[in-house]
Amino acid sequence: MFNRFGGTKDIKSDVAIRLLSALIGTATIPLMFVLARRLFDETRVALFAACVIALSPLHIYYSQEARMYGLVTLLGLASVYLFVELFHLPVGKPKTALVVIAYILTSAAALYTQYYAAFILAAQVVVVLVLFARRSPFVRIHNLPHWFGAWIGTALLYVPWIFFAGEKLVAYVTGKVTHEAFAPLTPITFTLDYAKAFSVGHISELKWIETGTALFVALAILGVLDAWRNFEEHSENADAPPIFSAPWRESGIIALLFLLIPFALGYLVNLRFPFHPLRSERLLLLAVPAFYILIALGINALWERRALIGALALVIVAAISSASLYDFYIVARYPKDDYRPLVAQMQTLAQSGDHFLAIYPWQIGYLETYYRGAPLTIFETPSDAWINQREKMHSDLDALLAKNSRVWLPALQTLGRILEDALDANLRARAYSLVDDWHGTTRLELFAFGDDPAPNDRPLAIGGVPFNARGISNAPIPAGAGDVRVWLDTPSTDNLKLSLRLVDANGNVWTQTDRELARGMQRIGIPVLIGTPAGAYTIKMNLYHTNGARLGAEDVTLGSVQVVEPVKIIPASIPNHTAHDFETGIQLIGYDTPPEFRPGIATPITLFWEASPTARVDARVIAEIQDWRGNVFASTQAPLARGIYQLNPQIIVPIRDPQTLTLRGDTPDGLYRLLVGWFDPQTNSRMPLRAIANIAVKNRAHYFGAPSPQLKFDARFGNVARLVGYDMLQSRIVVYWQATAITEKSYTVFVHLVDDTGTIRAQRDQIPGAGAFPTTSWVKGEYIIDVYDLPISPGDYKIRIGMYDALTGARVPVLDANNQPIGDYSEPPTRISVQ
């Protein structure tokens, strides 16, 4: 409502949604000043308090989240201010009545915002009782009706909610606590956790900042002691009546109780209902202002002794807070809960009317904030009913699927996942799985319902794994609006991965989906992505071990399909939109890049083009990655859409153009530019490049400390690397390499175990590090540890180690320690004995 009536242009953008929280956090700062000034009649104390909360990492943290914690802190602070105001107002006066009404409304609003706001009211009750017991002039028998009337009024406004939600809340909390099974925190752990959060916020990586907690706590304790001294001379003007005439001792009691009472009650809740997930300290954010007021008193006490010492304390507090804010702004807060990549994937595949099963309300919030794709039908699942009544879940799903046959399931995997697993099992047993990808802690799944294709019973086996039957859909598929449906039936129980690929006549892969191979009936959908060229395609399949080794020597063809032009284009299917016109008559309208590029790793990107009737499809696409000085770190030049339009002139709009870029292995971390252009073969010249996006480069770890292999050896493999040694552990060989130069070729390493006749008895070929450390990523001087498992029968064997180019089969020549050629492989003298 705030965004809609506040005039923001995009009421669903993340900035607009965070705006109210930011304004609330900003409003808390002057209110903090007013309250501290009211309590202690000291402008300097009030300024210190406002400064501390303005720099507070915890306060800033929750002033940028679209949640209620900042709001309840503001309302709690306002309730305390009005509570203090009532101390010096006479009973029965109109102004008093107005303040009481404001207090009742503010306190009730705080309770409706967060249940823990009751701790603020509890602290107010304790303050009144303590001051009454101390015979304070501010709490007498005659003005007790102030308080009891205000509390009764607040309770009357809140009672309806208790009747409406109380029983549900108790049942929900009890069930959640039972399911999550957190153990109660000890008093020391509870205190330390909250002290660190209140002082330096939620630290992600720079853990040393947490040592600053000691300073914040020490200043707060100093503030309590200083307030307890009951010095009257703290008043700025002894001749003028103070704004709040309580001596500092009683003002200090008020501030201390507003910290301790919520803290103590929060600990009791922890004992009865233990629940402390990451960053749970936010639940008591409403007590933070009291802590900061005590810190301000401590800084002021040092200032009064010597201004330089007080100023130094304030500077150190600001420095620690700034360091924490640096950690806050450079480290992703929820890297495993970031829904933006998940939503981006949904936008590329979603179709109008798809169902989205929201198990949690906040999933709807993420969707409304970031999703801009085809219209979805959002269904908030009745979690309790579906968990306890699986028949109802099944019938409700049937009713949904009668309206649309596609269902998105964002299955969170961290909070018990009872309903998530039940929905997955229900849908997987009767629908085709089009998407099954992990985004942090969420498993994103897309299911599509439809009739099973006719079975093919011809014998099929891959690497010894039999398939009883299979089926593949053969209806024409519109690009970007359909999928190939494949079902398989196998008795295999091996831990294997299945790979299905949509391949054109030139052998180019246009879509690939990899899954775990399931025993029995397995239904998989292969999405035909937007911009896939029209024409005939085949569906290829192979199986892989979990270590990446393939079972079948060649891919198996399951069948063929025909891709046709779509009836309607969904613009949101293109991840990133742009507009760049080129002399070829083709316009770049979008692109898709990964979040990060890794040096030495072949990284796919996708360009989307729109061609005019006179477009030239013979020109070649250029893609480059440059730094800001124009230095080139990766470059490719390839035909448009892998050359398919030179053979097939039927152009689908948009044109999907897959390209691959491999950064040099020595590319430093940082931000780079992605540029795109064209090469004209008729004039043998390059057309001007256009910068279309910024990309982030992140290196893997490189190790330059010399290892200690079990058996040292020295052989040089071309100008690529040195073999410096190896370990022999039965059927496991660990190879130690040192890169001698940067190479642009990705070489495959082979390790053979041969008998005395030279016959190969076991072998393993792989990209170094099982694909994690390709030679294109090696940096001169670094060491690489490369592990090879070779199951083999007992016996004595020789080891042969070599490298080759998988594209040409050419092996890398090997030189000995004296740089003398020894062939195309190295054979260390030590034999391996397998027991």
C-alpha positions in Angstrom: 0.0 0.0 0.0 2.8 2.4 0.9 4.5 1.8 -2.5 1.2 2.0 -4.4 0.1 5.3 -2.9 3.5 6.7 -2.4 4.0 7.2 -6.2 6.9 4.8 -6.8 7.2 3.9 -10.5 7.7 0.2 -10.0 5.9 -0.9 -6.9 7.2 -4.4 -7.2 10.9 -3.6 -7.5 13.2 -4.5 -4.7 14.2 -0.9 -4.2 10.5 0.1 -3.8 9.8 -2.7 -1.4 12.8 -1.9 0.8 11.9 1.8 0.8 9.5 1.7 3.7 12.0 -0.1 5.9 14.7 2.4 5.0 12.4 5.3 5.9 11.4 3.6 9.2 15.1 3.1 10.0 15.8 6.7 9.3 12.9 7.9 11.5 14.3 5.8 14.4 17.4 8.0 14.6 15.7 11.4 15.6 13.3 9.5 17.8 16.3 8.0 19.6 17.7 11.5 20.1 14.5 12.8 21.5 14.1 10.0 24.0 17.7 10.2 25.2 17.3 14.0 25.6 14.1 13.4 27.5 15.6 10.9 29.9 18.9 12.6 30.7 18.4 16.3 29.9 21.8 16.2 28.1 22.1 17.1 24.5 25.5 15.5 24.2 24.2 12.2 25.5 21.3 12.4 23.0 23.7 13.1 20.1 26.0 10.2 21.1 22.9 7.9 21.2 21.7 9.1 17.8 25.2 8.7 16.4 25.6 5.1 17.7 22.3 3.9 16.3 22.9 5.7 13.0 26.1 3.7 12.6 24.7 0.5 14.1 25.3 -2.4 11.6 22.4 -4.3 13.1 20.0 -1.3 12.7 21.2 -0.6 9.1 20.9 -4.4 8.4 17.2 -4.5 9.2 16.5 -1.0 7.7 17.1 -2.6 4.3 15.0 -5.7 4.7 11.3 -5.7 3.8 10.5 -7.2 7.2 8.9 -6.1 10.4 11.9 -5.9 12.7 12.8 -2.2 12.0 9.1 -1.2 12.3 8.7 -2.9 15.7 11.9 -1.2 16.9 10.5 2.2 15.9 7.1 1.5 17.5 8.7 0.2 20.6 10.9 3.3 20.9 7.8 5.5 20.4 6.0 3.6 23.1 8.8 4.1 25.5 9.0 7.8 24.7 5.3 8.2 25.4 5.6 6.1 28.5 8.4 8.5 29.8 6.3 11.5 28.8 3.5 10.3 31.1 5.7 10.5 34.1 5.4 14.3 34.4 1.9 14.8 33.1 -0.9 15.3 35.6 -3.9 13.0 35.7 -7.1 14.2 34.1 -5.7 16.8 31.8 -6.6 16.9 28.1 -3.0 16.7 27.0 -2.5 13.7 29.3 -5.5 12.0 27.7 -4.0 12.6 24.2 -0.7 11.2 25.2 -2.4 8.1 26.7 -4.4 7.5 23.5 -1.2 7.8 21.5 0.6 5.5 23.8 -2.2 2.9 23.6 -2.3 3.0 19.8 1.4 2.9 19.4 1.8 0.0 21.9 -1.0 -2.0 20.2 0.5 -1.4 16.8 3.9 -2.7 18.1 2.1 -5.9 19.4 0.4 -6.4 16.1 3.8 -6.0 14.3 5.7 -8.6 16.4 4.8 -10.7 19.4 8.0 -9.9 21.2 6.8 -6.3 21.5 5.0 -7.6 24.7 8.5 -7.5 26.3 8.6 -3.8 26.0 5.2 -3.5 27.8 6.5 -5.9 30.4 9.6 -3.7 30.9 7.3 -0.7 31.4 5.3 -2.6 34.1 8.6 -3.4 35.9 9.8 0.2 35.6 6.6 1.5 37.2 6.8 -1.1 40.0 10.5 -0.4 40.7 10.0 3.3 40.8 6.9 2.9 43.0 8.9 0.7 45.4 11.7 3.3 45.4 9.2 6.0 46.4 10.0 7.9 43.3 8.1 11.2 42.9 7.1 10.2 39.5 5.0 7.1 40.5 2.5 7.7 43.3 -0.8 6.1 44.1 -2.7 8.9 42.5 -1.1 8.5 39.1 -1.1 4.7 38.9 -4.4 4.9 36.9 -2.3 6.4 34.2 -0.5 3.2 33.7 -3.2 0.7 34.4 -5.7 2.5 32.2 -3.2 2.6 29.3 -2.3 -1.0 29.7 -5.9 -2.1 29.9 -6.7 -0.1 26.7 -3.8 -1.7 24.9 -4.9 -5.1 26.0 -8.4 -4.5 24.8 -7.2 -3.6 21.3 -5.0 -6.7 21.2 -7.4 -9.3 22.7 -9.3 -9.9 19.4 -6.0 -11.1 17.8 -5.3 -13.4 20.7 -8.7 -15.1 20.3 -8.2 -15.3 16.5 -4.6 -16.4 16.3 -3.5 -17.5 19.8 -4.3 -21.2 19.5 -2.9 -21.4 15.9 0.3 -19.6 17.1 0.9 -22.0 20.0 0.2 -25.0 17.7 2.5 -23.6 15.0 5.4 -22.8 17.4 5.1 -26.1 19.2 5.2 -28.0 16.0 8.0 -26.0 14.5 10.1 -26.3 17.7 9.5 -30.1 17.8 10.4 -30.5 14.1 13.5 -28.3 14.1 14.7 -29.8 17.4 17.0 -26.9 18.5 18.5 -27.3 22.0 18.1 -24.4 24.4 21.0 -22.0 24.5 23.0 -21.7 27.7 22.9 -18.3 29.5 26.5 -17.6 28.5 25.9 -18.5 24.8 22.7 -16.6 24.7 24.3 -13.5 26.2 27.4 -13.7 23.9 25.3 -14.1 20.8 23.1 -11.1 21.5 26.0 -9.0 22.7 27.9 -9.6 19.5 24.8 -8.9 17.3 23.8 -5.8 19.2 27.4 -4.4 19.1 28.8 -5.3 15.7 25.8 -6.8 13.8 25.9 -10.1 11.8 29.4 -10.6 10.7 29.9 -12.8 7.6 33.6 -13.1 6.9 35.6 -10.5 8.9 35.2 -12.4 12.2 37.9 -10.4 14.0 35.4 -7.5 14.1 33.5 -9.4 16.8 36.3 -8.6 19.3 35.0 -5.1 19.3 32.0 -6.4 21.2 34.1 -6.0 24.4 34.4 -2.2 23.9 30.6 -1.8 23.3 29.8 -3.8 26.4 32.4 -2.0 28.5 31.0 1.4 27.5 27.4 0.2 28.3 28.6 -1.0 31.8 30.4 2.3 32.3 27.2 4.1 31.3 25.2 2.2 34.0 27.7 3.0 36.7 27.8 6.6 35.7 24.0 6.9 35.8 23.9 5.2 39.2 26.0 8.0 40.8 23.0 10.2 41.0 24.9 13.4 40.2 22.5 16.3 39.9 25.2 18.4 38.1 24.6 16.6 34.8 21.8 19.1 34.0 23.0 21.6 31.4 21.3 24.5 33.2 20.8 24.0 36.9 18.5 27.0 37.2 16.1 25.7 34.5 13.6 22.9 35.1 14.9 19.8 33.2 12.8 18.3 30.4 12.6 15.2 32.5 13.3 15.9 36.1 14.3 12.4 37.2 17.8 12.2 38.5 20.3 10.3 36.4 20.1 7.2 38.6 16.4 6.7 37.9 16.8 7.5 34.2 19.6 4.9 34.1 17.3 2.4 35.8 14.7 3.0 33.1 17.2 2.5 30.3 18.7 -0.6 31.9 15.4 -2.3 32.5 14.3 -1.7 28.9 17.4 -3.7 28.0 17.4 -6.4 30.6 13.6 -7.3 30.8 13.2 -8.1 27.1 16.6 -9.9 27.2 15.5 -12.0 30.2 12.1 -12.8 28.8 13.7 -13.7 25.4 15.9 -16.2 27.2 12.9 -17.8 29.0 11.3 -18.2 25.6 14.5 -19.9 24.4 14.2 -22.3 27.3 10.5 -23.2 26.6 10.5 -22.9 22.8 14.2 -23.2 21.7 14.5 -21.8 18.2 17.7 -20.0 17.1 18.4 -20.2 13.4 21.1 -18.0 11.8 20.6 -14.3 12.7 17.8 -15.1 15.2 19.1 -12.1 17.3 16.8 -9.9 15.2 13.9 -11.1 17.4 15.1 -8.7 20.2 16.1 -5.8 17.9 13.5 -3.8 19.8 15.8 -3.8 22.8 18.8 -2.4 20.9 18.0 1.3 21.5 18.3 0.8 25.3 21.7 -0.8 24.8 22.9 2.2 22.6 21.6 4.7 25.2 23.8 3.0 27.8 26.8 3.1 25.4 26.1 6.9 24.9 26.2 7.3 28.6 29.5 5.5 28.8 31.0 7.7 26.0 29.7 10.8 27.8 31.3 9.7 31.1 34.7 9.5 29.4 34.1 12.8 27.7 33.4 14.5 31.0 36.6 13.2 32.5 38.6 14.2 29.4 37.0 15.3 26.1 39.8 13.7 24.1 39.2 10.3 25.7 35.5 10.5 25.0 36.1 11.6 21.4 38.5 8.7 21.0 35.9 6.2 22.3 33.4 7.6 19.8 35.8 7.3 16.9 36.7 3.7 17.8 33.0 2.8 18.0 32.5 4.5 14.6 35.5 2.6 13.2 34.3 -0.8 14.4 30.8 -0.1 13.1 32.3 1.0 9.7 34.3 -2.2 9.5 31.2 -4.2 10.2 29.3 -2.2 7.5 32.1 -2.9 5.1 31.6 -6.7 5.7 27.9 -6.1 5.4 28.1 -4.4 2.0 30.8 -6.6 0.3 29.6 -10.0 1.4 26.3 -11.5 0.2 24.0 -11.9 3.2 22.0 -14.8 1.9 24.1 -16.4 -0.9 22.3 -19.7 -0.6 18.9 -18.1 -0.4 19.2 -15.7 -3.3 16.1 -16.2 -5.4 17.2 -14.0 -8.3 19.0 -16.8 -10.3 16.1 -19.1 -9.6 13.6 -16.5 -10.9 15.8 -15.8 -13.9 15.7 -19.5 -14.8 11.9 -19.5 -14.4 11.6 -16.5 -16.8 13.4 -18.3 -19.6 11.1 -21.4 -19.4 7.8 -20.2 -18.0 4.6 -20.2 -20.1 1.4 -18.4 -19.5 -0.8 -20.0 -16.9 1.9 -22.2 -15.3 1.1 -23.0 -11.7 3.6 -21.9 -9.0 3.2 -23.8 -5.7 4.2 -21.4 -2.9 4.9 -23.4 0.2 5.9 -20.3 2.2 4.4 -16.8 1.8 7.8 -15.1 1.4 8.3 -17.1 -1.8 5.4 -15.1 -3.2 7.2 -11.9 -2.2 10.3 -12.9 -4.0 8.3 -13.8 -7.1 6.4 -10.5 -7.1 9.6 -8.6 -6.6 11.9 -10.1 -9.2 9.7 -12.1 -11.7 8.8 -10.4 -15.0 8.0 -13.4 -17.1 4.9 -15.0 -18.5 1.9 -14.7 -16.2 1.8 -17.4 -13.6 -1.0 -18.8 -11.4 0.3 -18.6 -7.9 -1.2 -21.2 -5.4 -0.3 -20.9 -1.7 -0.3 -24.4 -0.4 -2.3 -25.3 2.7 0.7 -26.8 4.3 -0.8 -28.4 7.4 -3.7 -29.9 5.6 -1.6 -31.3 2.8 1.0 -32.7 5.3 -1.7 -34.5 7.3 -4.0 -35.5 4.5 -2.1 -36.8 1.5 -5.4 -37.7 -0.3 -6.5 -34.1 -0.1 -3.1 -33.0 -1.5 -3.5 -35.4 -4.4 -7.1 -34.3 -5.2 -6.2 -30.6 -4.9 -3.3 -31.1 -7.3 -5.6 -32.9 -9.8 -8.0 -29.9 -9.7 -5.1 -27.5 -10.4 -3.8 -29.6 -13.2 -7.2 -29.7 -14.9 -6.6 -26.0 -15.6 -2.9 -26.2 -16.6 -0.6 -29.1 -17.0 2.7 -27.4 -15.8 3.7 -26.9 -12.2 6.7 -25.1 -10.7 7.8 -26.4 -7.3 10.4 -24.3 -5.3 11.4 -26.9 -2.7 13.3 -25.4 0.2 15.7 -28.1 1.5 16.6 -26.7 5.0 13.5 -26.6 7.2 12.5 -30.3 7.4 11.1 -30.3 3.8 8.2 -32.6 4.8 5.7 -31.0 2.3 8.4 -30.5 -0.3 9.3 -34.1 -0.4 5.7 -35.2 -0.4 5.0 -32.9 -3.4 8.1 -34.0 -5.2 7.2 -37.7 -4.8 3.6 -37.1 -5.9 4.5 -35.1 -9.0 7.5 -37.1 -10.1 5.5 -40.3 -10.1 3.1 -39.0 -12.7 4.6 -36.1 -14.5 7.6 -35.3 -16.7 10.5 -33.5 -15.0 11.6 -30.5 -17.1 13.7 -28.7 -14.5 15.5 -30.1 -11.5 18.2 -27.7 -10.5 19.6 -26.4 -7.2 19.8 -22.7 -6.4 21.5 -22.5 -3.0 19.2 -24.2 -0.5 16.2 -24.4 -2.9 15.6 -27.1 -5.4 13.7 -25.7 -8.4 11.5 -28.2 -10.2 9.2 -27.9 -13.2 6.8 -30.7 -13.9 4.6 -31.1 -17.0 1.8 -33.6 -17.4 0.9 -35.4 -20.5 0.3 -38.8 -22.1 3.3 -41.1 -22.3 4.7 -41.6 -25.8 4.4 -45.1 -27.4 6.9 -47.6 -26.0 9.9 -48.8 -28.0 10.9 -52.3 -26.8 13.9 -52.8 -29.0 16.9 -53.9 -26.8 19.0 -51.1 -25.5 22.0 -51.1 -23.2 24.7 -48.5 -22.4 27.9 -49.7 -20.9 26.2 -52.8 -19.6 23.2 -51.0 -18.2 20.0 -52.4 -19.7 16.8 -50.5 -20.5 13.6 -52.6 -20.6 11.7 -49.9 -22.7 11.7 -46.3 -23.5 9.5 -43.7 -25.3 10.0 -40.4 -27.0 7.4 -37.8 -28.1 7.5 -37.1 -31.9 5.0 -34.2 -32.3 6.5 -31.0 -33.7 7.7 -28.7 -31.0 7.5 -24.9 -31.1 10.9 -23.3 -30.1 10.6 -21.8 -26.7 7.1 -23.1 -26.1 7.4 -26.9 -25.8 9.5 -29.8 -24.7 10.6 -33.3 -25.8 9.2 -35.9 -23.5 11.3 -39.0 -22.8 10.5 -42.0 -20.5 12.9 -44.7 -19.6 12.5 -48.0 -17.7 15.6 -49.7 -16.3 16.2 -52.2 -13.5 19.6 -50.7 -12.8 20.4 -49.6 -9.2 23.9 -48.3 -10.0 24.8 -44.8 -8.9 24.8 -43.2 -12.3 24.0 -40.0 -14.1 21.9 -39.7 -17.2 22.5 -37.1 -19.9 20.0 -36.3 -22.6 20.8 -33.9 -25.5 19.0 -32.2 -28.3 21.5 -32.4 -31.2 21.2 -30.8 -34.7 22.4 -32.3 -38.0 25.9 -30.9 -37.5 26.3 -32.5 -34.1 25.8 -29.3 -32.2 24.0 -29.6 -28.8 21.2 -27.1 -28.3 19.8 -28.3 -25.1 21.2 -30.7 -22.5 19.7 -32.0 -19.3 21.6 -34.2 -16.8 19.9 -36.2 -14.0 20.5 -39.1 -11.7 19.4 -42.3 -13.2 16.4 -43.7 -11.3 15.4 -47.3 -11.1 12.1 -48.2 -12.8 10.0 -45.7 -14.7 11.6 -42.3 -15.1 10.0 -39.4 -17.0 12.2 -36.5 -18.2 11.3 -33.5 -20.3 13.9 -31.7 -22.5 12.9 -28.0 -22.9 13.3 -26.6 -26.4 14.6 -23.1 -25.7 13.6 -19.9 -27.3 15.5 -19.2 -30.5 16.3 -22.8 -31.3 16.5 -23.0 -35.1 13.7 -24.8 -36.9 14.6 -28.2 -38.3 15.2 -31.9 -37.6 17.0 -32.9 -34.4 18.0 -36.2 -32.7 17.8 -37.0 -29.0 21.1 -38.5 -27.8 21.7 -40.2 -24.5 24.6 -41.5 -22.4 25.4 -42.6 -18.9 28.1 -41.3 -16.6 29.7 -42.3 -13.3 29.5 -39.7 -10.5 33.2 -39.0 -11.2 32.4 -38.0 -14.8 33.6 -41.1 -16.6 31.2 -42.1 -19.3 29.9 -45.6 -19.7 29.1 -45.6 -23.4 31.8 -45.1 -25.9 29.4 -43.1 -28.1 26.1 -41.5 -27.4 23.0 -43.5 -28.1 20.3 -42.1 -30.4 16.8 -42.4 -28.9 14.8 -40.8 -31.7 14.2 -37.7 -33.7 12.0 -34.6 -33.3 11.1 -31.6 -35.4 11.4 -28.0 -34.1 9.1 -25.5 -35.6 8.7 -21.7 -35.3 6.7 -20.6 -32.3 3.2 -19.0 -32.6 4.0 -16.4 -30.0 7.3 -15.1 -28.6 7.5 -14.4 -24.8 10.0 -11.5 -24.5 10.8 -12.4 -20.9 12.3 -15.7 -22.1 15.4 -13.7 -23.0 17.3 -13.2 -19.8 18.9 -9.8 -20.5 17.5 -7.3 -23.1 19.6 -4.9 -25.1 19.5 -3.2 -28.5 22.5 -2.9 -30.7 22.3 -2.6 -34.5 25.0 -3.9 -36.8 25.9 -3.4 -40.4 25.0 -7.0 -41.2 21.3 -6.1 -40.9 21.1 -8.1 -37.6 20.2 -6.5 -34.3 21.4 -7.9 -30.9 18.3 -7.9 -28.7 19.5 -9.9 -25.7 22.1 -12.1 -24.1 22.6 -14.6 -21.3 25.9 -14.9 -19.3 26.7 -16.9 -16.1 27.1 -15.0 -12.8 30.9 -15.5 -12.9 33.6 -16.5 -15.3 36.5 -18.8 -14.3 39.8 -18.4 -16.1 40.7 -21.4 -18.2 37.2 -22.8 -18.1 35.2 -22.9 -21.4 32.2 -20.7 -20.5 29.1 -20.7 -22.6 27.2 -17.5 -23.3 24.1 -17.0 -25.4 23.4 -14.1 -27.8 19.9 -13.3 -29.1 19.6 -11.7 -32.5 16.8 -10.4 -34.7 17.4 -10.5 -38.5 16.0 -8.2 -41.2 14.9 -9.7 -44.5 18.2 -8.6 -46.1 20.4 -9.8 -43.2 23.8 -11.4 -44.0 24.1 -14.7 -42.2 27.5 -15.5 -43.7 29.3 -13.0 -41.4 31.0 -14.5 -38.3 30.2 -13.4 -34.7 33.0 -12.0 -32.6 32.8 -12.1 -28.8 35.6 -10.7 -26.6 36.3 -10.1 -22.9 38.4 -7.0 -22.3 39.6 -5.1 -19.3 38.9 -1.4 -19.0 42.1 -0.6 -20.8 41.1 -2.7 -23.8 43.4 -5.6 -23.2 41.8 -8.8 -24.6 41.7 -11.8 -22.2 39.3 -14.0 -24.2 38.1 -14.0 -27.8 36.1 -16.2 -30.2 35.0 -15.9 -33.8 32.3 -18.3 -34.9 29.4 -18.6 -37.4 26.0 -17.3 -36.4 24.1 -20.0 -34.5 26.8 -22.5 -35.2 26.3 -22.1 -39.0 22.9 -23.7 -39.1 21.3 -20.8 -41.0 23.9 -21.2 -43.8 22.4 -24.6 -44.4 18.8 -23.9 -43.4 17.6 -20.4 -44.4 14.4 -20.7 -42.3 15.1 -18.1 -39.5 13.2 -18.1 -36.3 12.9 -14.9 -34.4 14.7 -14.5 -32.1 17.9 -16.2 -33.3 19.6 -18.2 -30.5 23.3 -18.0 -30.9 25.4 -20.1 -28.4 29.0 -19.0 -28.1 31.9 -20.2 -25.9 34.6 -18.0 -24.3 37.7 -19.3 -22.5 39.6 -16.7 -20.4 43.4 -16.9 -20.2 44.5 -18.8 -17.2 46.3 -15.8 -15.8 43.3 -13.4 -15.9 43.1 -11.5 -12.6 40.0 -11.3 -10.6 37.7 -8.3 -11.2 35.2 -6.7 -13.5 35.5 -6.9 -17.3 33.6 -5.9 -20.4 31.9 -8.3 -22.8 32.0 -7.0 -26.4 30.3 -8.3 -29.5 30.8 -7.6 -33.1 31.1 -9.1 -36.6 33.8 -10.3 -39.0 33.0 -9.7 -42.7 34.5 -12.6 -44.7 33.9 -10.6 -48.0 36.2 -7.7 -46.9 38.2 -9.8 -44.4 37.7 -7.0 -41.8 36.2 -6.7 -38.4 33.2 -4.4 -37.8 33.3 -2.2 -34.6 32.7 -4.1 -31.4 29.9 -3.0 -29.0 30.2 -3.4 -25.2 27.0 -5.2 -24.1 27.6 -6.2 -20.5 30.0 -6.2 -17.5 31.1 -9.6 -16.2 32.8 -10.8 -13.0 35.9 -13.0 -13.1 36.8 -15.2 -10.1 39.9 -17.4 -10.1 40.1 -20.8 -8.4 42.8 -21.1 -5.8 46.3 -21.5 -7.0 49.1 -23.3 -5.0 52.8 -22.5 -5.5 54.2 -24.3 -2.5 56.2 -27.4 -3.6 54.4 -30.6 -2.6 56.0 -33.7 -1.1 55.1 -36.7 -3.4 55.8 -40.2 -2.2 58.0 -40.9 -5.2 59.8 -38.0 -6.9 60.2 -37.9 -10.6 61.1 -35.3 -13.3 59.6 -35.4 -16.8 58.7 -32.4 -19.0 55.5 -32.5 -21.0 56.1 -30.2 -23.9 55.8 -26.6 -22.9 52.8 -27.4 -20.7 54.0 -28.9 -17.4 56.5 -31.0 -15.4 55.6 -34.2 -13.8 57.3 -33.8 -10.4 56.2 -37.0 -8.6 53.4 -39.4 -7.8 51.9 -41.4 -5.0 50.9 -45.1 -5.3 48.0 -46.2 -3.1 46.9 -49.6 -4.3 44.7 -48.8 -7.3 44.8 -45.0 -6.7 47.5 -43.0 -8.4 48.1 -39.4 -7.3 50.0 -37.3 -9.9 51.8 -34.1 -9.0 52.2 -31.5 -11.8 53.9 -28.1 -12.0 52.7 -25.8 -14.8 55.6 -24.4 -16.9 53.6 -22.0 -19.0 50.1 -20.8 -19.9 48.4 -22.9 -22.6 45.3 -22.3 -24.7 44.7 -26.0 -25.2 42.8 -28.2 -22.8 44.8 -31.4 -22.6 43.5 -34.7 -21.3 45.7 -36.8 -19.0 45.9 -40.6 -19.3 47.2 -42.9 -16.7 47.7 -46.6 -17.8 48.6 -49.6 -15.8 50.3 -52.1 -18.0 51.7 -55.6 -17.5 55.1 -56.9 -18.5 54.0 -57.5 -22.1 52.9 -53.8 -22.4 49.2 -54.7 -22.5 47.0 -52.0 -20.9 45.2 -53.6 -17.9 43.6 -50.5 -16.5 43.3 -46.9 -17.7 41.8 -43.6 -16.8 41.6 -40.6 -19.0 40.4 -37.2 -17.6 40.7 -33.5 -17.6 43.0 -32.9 -14.6 41.2 -32.7 -11.3 38.3 -34.7 -12.8 37.5 -31.6 -14.9 38.1 -29.0 -12.1 41.7 -28.0 -13.2 41.9 -28.0 -17.0 45.3 -27.1 -18.4 43.9 -23.9 -19.8 43.5 -22.7 -16.2 47.1 -23.5 -15.1 49.3 -20.6 -14.1 53.0 -20.8 -14.6 54.7 -22.2 -11.5 51.6 -23.5 -9.7 51.3 -27.1 -8.5 48.3 -29.3 -9.3 47.4 -32.5 -7.5 45.6 -34.9 -9.8 43.9 -38.2 -8.5 43.2 -41.3 -10.7 41.3 -44.3 -9.5 42.0 -47.5 -11.6 40.1 -50.6 -10.3 42.3 -53.6 -11.3 43.0 -57.2 -10.3 45.9 -57.9 -7.9 49.4 -58.0 -9.5 52.4 -55.9 -10.3 52.1 -53.2 -13.0 54.0 -50.4 -14.7 52.6 -46.9 -14.8 52.4 -44.8 -17.9 51.4 -41.2 -17.8 50.8 -38.9 -20.7 48.8 -36.0 -22.2 46.9 -35.6 -25.4 44.6 -33.2 -27.3 41.2 -34.8 -27.2 40.1 -33.0 -30.4 43.0 -34.3 -32.5 44.3 -37.2 -30.5 47.8 -35.8 -30.7 50.0 -36.6 -27.7 52.3 -34.1 -26.0 56.0 -35.0 -26.4 57.8 -35.9 -23.2 61.3 -35.0 -22.2 63.4 -36.4 -19.4 65.2 -34.4 -16.7 68.0 -33.7 -19.2 65.6 -32.4 -21.8 66.1 -35.6 -23.9 63.0 -36.9 -25.8 61.6 -40.1 -24.3 58.4 -40.5 -26.3 54.8 -39.5 -25.9 54.3 -40.8 -22.4 56.4 -41.1 -19.2 57.0 -44.5 -17.5 58.4 -44.1 -14.0 60.7 -46.9 -12.9 58.8 -47.9 -9.7 56.1 -50.6 -10.2 52.8 -50.6 -8.4 51.8 -53.7 -6.5 48.1 -54.2 -6.1 47.1 -56.6 -3.3 
